[in-house]
Structure formats: C-alpha cells, structure tokens
Amino acid sequence: MLLHIPEVFSKDEVARLRSILDAGPWADGNATSGHQSARAKSNAQLPEDCAAAREVGGLVVQALQANPMFVSAALPHTIFPPLFNRYEGGQAFGAHVDNAIRTHPSGLRIRSDLSATLFLSEPDDYDGGELTIDGAYGPQVVKLPAGDLVLYPSRSLHRVTPVTRGARVSSFFWIQSLVANDQDRETLFQLDVATQRVAIDKSPSDPAVLELTGVYHNLLRRWSEV
C-alpha cells in the first residue's frame, strides 16, 4: 500500500525546519548507503549525529506519533531516527530496494517494514526529483507539497529522478511495524478507516461500532509482534 499523508507539518513549520536544516553540515550521502545503494546514489545528506539532524528528527517523530493517519497505517513499533537528504545539480538515486535491517550508530536496529519520505521542498522549487515506486499496477510517481509524507512498503523497488533545477530537500526513514505482513497491515488500516466512518453516522457505543472495533483489536492481537 502506498499512502499519501498530507500536512504532517504546516508551511510555517516547514520553514522553521528548513532554517535549521539548511544551516547544517551537509556531506556526501553515501555515508549511510549499503553496497547496492552506493552505486546508484548521488546526493547530499546531513550526518546522523549532527545537532540539526537530531533536533529536526525529534520533531518529525513527535509529529508522526501525533498523526492519526500515520499511526493507523503504519502501526509503528519503532521509528528509525529520521535522516535528511538534498538533491541538486543533476543528482539522483537509481533503482534500489531498501536494506531489510537498518542499524543506527546508537545501536538501535530495526527491520524495515515501511519506508517514508517527508517532502520539505515545494514541487515548484525544483525540476525532476520525483520519487518513483514500482507496484503491482506499475510505477507510481510521487512529488508532494512540502510538509506531506508518502508511506510505502520497504520491499518496493524505487528511485529518485535527477533534479535538474533547484534543490529537493526531504526527510527519509524506516518503520518497523507491529504487523510485519503488508497485506495484514493494509487490512487493519482499511478496517480502522471503515469503523471510523460508521462511528460518524452512529454513536461510538452503537453495537455495529463496538463489533467492528472488537474485530479490529482481535485481528491486531493475532497479527502483531510486540
């Protein structure tokens, strides 16, 4: 499932985040690449342990934990500390699949079930830079407003096209979900959304809402890994 989550940050909030990030110590993005990615990747990245990355990364995680759509879709067990990259001057990232296991310098290690890109540049500020994700129905091209996020399975083959004008700044990270199976997680998300829609027309104590809620939690209990 590929999911667009709008307005994780407002435009004013994005501007404040960018003021911190743009002043950071940008370096070669291959510092965090695996063997396959290093051959395909050309961009700049903030070092994982720099103050700017830690400060803005903390704000990103805080916003995600308070975002109902993200929590419902990802069912996060652990969010990898967000990273930040910048593409400009023809830089790109060729086709690749994200590493199954991600390890942070702090010693944190997660299984990457979901990948996320939080756009921090407006689409009109740069040419190219589309995130293209291959799926069952062909490639899907993603280029979102600043402050919006796309969530997709980490097993997906994906790429970033060359940025030929301006700069594309974003945050990217991975999530280990409570539910490892993509189809099970999507089923739970759809059931959660449907239950909320029923609750709008009925009261939260309506028998139909209570039954749907019970089914949701019983499935989550069966499929989750805590």
C-alpha positions in Angstrom: 0.0 0.0 0.0 1.3 3.4 -1.0 -0.3 6.2 1.2 -0.1 10.0 1.0 -0.3 11.6 4.4 -1.0 15.3 4.0 0.1 18.2 6.2 2.4 16.4 8.7 3.8 19.9 9.1 2.2 23.2 8.2 4.0 25.6 5.8 5.2 27.8 8.7 6.5 24.7 10.5 8.3 23.5 7.3 10.0 26.9 7.0 11.3 26.6 10.6 12.6 23.1 10.0 14.3 24.2 6.8 16.0 27.1 8.6 17.7 24.5 10.9 18.5 22.0 8.2 19.8 24.4 5.6 22.5 25.6 8.1 23.6 22.1 8.8 26.9 20.4 7.8 25.8 18.7 4.6 28.0 15.9 3.4 28.2 13.0 0.8 25.0 11.0 1.1 26.8 7.7 0.6 27.8 7.7 4.3 24.7 5.7 5.1 24.4 3.6 1.9 24.5 -0.1 1.6 26.6 -1.8 -1.1 23.8 -1.7 -3.7 22.7 1.8 -2.9 26.2 3.3 -3.0 26.5 2.5 -6.7 23.1 4.2 -7.5 23.1 7.2 -5.2 24.2 10.7 -5.7 23.1 13.3 -3.2 24.0 15.2 0.0 23.0 14.2 3.5 23.2 15.5 7.0 25.3 13.4 9.2 23.2 11.2 11.5 24.8 12.5 14.7 24.8 16.2 13.9 22.7 18.6 16.0 20.5 19.7 13.2 19.5 16.2 12.2 18.9 15.2 15.9 16.7 18.3 16.5 14.6 18.2 13.4 14.4 14.4 13.6 13.0 14.6 17.0 10.3 17.0 15.8 9.5 14.7 12.9 9.0 11.7 15.2 6.9 13.7 17.6 4.6 14.9 14.7 4.2 11.4 13.4 3.3 9.9 16.8 0.5 12.6 17.0 -0.8 11.9 13.4 -3.8 9.5 13.5 -3.4 8.5 9.8 0.2 7.6 10.2 -0.3 5.6 13.4 -3.3 3.7 11.9 -1.5 2.9 8.6 2.0 2.1 10.0 1.1 0.7 13.4 4.7 1.7 14.4 6.7 -0.4 16.8 9.9 1.6 16.2 10.6 4.6 14.0 14.2 4.8 12.8 15.7 8.3 13.6 14.9 10.4 10.6 17.6 11.2 8.1 17.8 14.2 5.7 18.9 14.5 2.1 19.3 17.1 -0.6 19.4 16.6 -4.4 20.5 19.3 -6.8 22.6 19.8 -9.9 21.5 16.5 -11.6 21.8 14.3 -8.5 19.6 11.3 -8.4 19.1 7.9 -6.8 18.8 4.9 -9.1 16.6 1.9 -8.7 17.1 0.1 -5.4 15.4 -1.7 -2.6 16.0 -0.5 1.0 18.0 -2.7 3.3 15.9 -5.2 5.3 17.8 -4.3 8.5 18.8 -0.8 9.5 21.3 -0.1 12.2 21.8 3.3 13.8 25.1 4.5 15.4 23.3 4.4 18.8 23.0 0.7 18.4 19.3 0.7 17.5 18.5 -2.0 15.0 15.1 -2.4 13.2 13.5 -4.5 10.5 12.4 -2.1 7.7 8.8 -2.9 7.0 7.8 0.6 5.8 9.8 3.4 4.1 8.7 7.1 4.4 9.7 10.3 2.6 8.7 13.6 4.1 8.9 16.3 1.5 10.5 19.6 2.7 10.7 21.5 -0.6 7.7 22.7 -2.6 7.2 21.0 -6.0 7.6 24.2 -7.9 11.0 24.9 -6.3 12.7 22.1 -8.3 12.5 20.2 -11.6 12.8 16.4 -11.5 13.3 14.7 -8.2 10.2 12.5 -8.5 10.1 9.5 -6.2 9.0 6.6 -8.4 7.8 3.5 -6.7 7.2 0.3 -8.6 4.0 -1.6 -7.6 1.6 -4.3 -8.7 -0.1 -1.8 -11.1 3.1 -0.3 -12.5 5.3 2.7 -11.4 3.7 5.4 -9.2 5.3 8.8 -9.3 5.3 10.9 -6.1 6.1 14.6 -5.8 4.3 16.1 -2.9 3.8 19.5 -1.3 6.3 20.5 1.4 5.0 19.0 4.7 3.4 16.0 3.2 4.6 12.4 3.6 4.4 9.2 1.5 4.5 5.8 3.2 5.2 2.6 1.2 6.5 -0.9 1.7 10.3 -1.1 2.1 10.4 -4.1 -0.2 9.3 -1.9 -3.1 11.8 -1.1 -5.9 12.0 2.7 -6.1 14.2 5.6 -7.4 14.6 9.4 -7.4 14.9 11.0 -10.8 17.6 13.6 -11.4 17.0 17.1 -10.0 17.8 19.5 -12.9 16.8 22.8 -11.3 16.7 23.9 -7.7 17.0 21.6 -4.7 14.9 18.8 -3.4 15.2 18.5 0.4 13.4 15.8 2.3 13.5 13.5 5.4 13.6 9.8 4.9 13.3 7.0 7.4 12.0 3.5 8.0 9.5 2.0 10.4 9.3 -1.4 12.0 5.6 -2.1 12.3 3.8 -4.1 15.0 2.4 -6.0 12.0 5.1 -7.2 9.6 2.9 -8.5 6.8 1.9 -5.8 4.3 -1.5 -7.3 3.5 -2.4 -7.8 7.1 -1.4 -4.2 7.9 -3.4 -2.9 5.0 -6.5 -4.9 6.1 -6.3 -3.4 9.6 -5.9 0.1 8.2 -9.0 -0.3 5.9 -11.0 -1.8 8.8 -10.0 1.1 11.1 -11.0 3.7 8.5 -14.3 1.9 7.9 -15.1 1.8 11.6 -14.4 5.5 12.0 -16.8 6.2 9.1 -19.5 4.1 10.7 -18.9 5.9 14.0 -19.6 9.3 12.3 -23.1 8.2 11.4 -23.8 6.3 14.6 -22.6 6.8 18.2 -19.4 5.2 19.5 -21.5 2.9 21.6 -23.6 1.7 18.7 -23.4 -2.2 18.5 -22.1 -2.1 15.0 -19.2 0.2 16.0 -18.4 -1.9 19.0 -18.4 -5.1 17.0 -16.1 -3.6 14.3 -13.8 -2.3 17.0 -13.7 -5.7 18.6 -12.9 -7.4 15.2 -10.1 -4.9 14.7 -8.4 -5.5 18.0 -8.8 -9.2 17.8 -7.1 -9.2 14.4 -4.4 -6.9 15.7 -3.9 -9.2 18.7 -3.4 -12.2 16.3 -1.1 -10.5 13.8 1.0 -8.2 15.9 4.6 -8.7 17.1 5.3 -6.9 20.4 
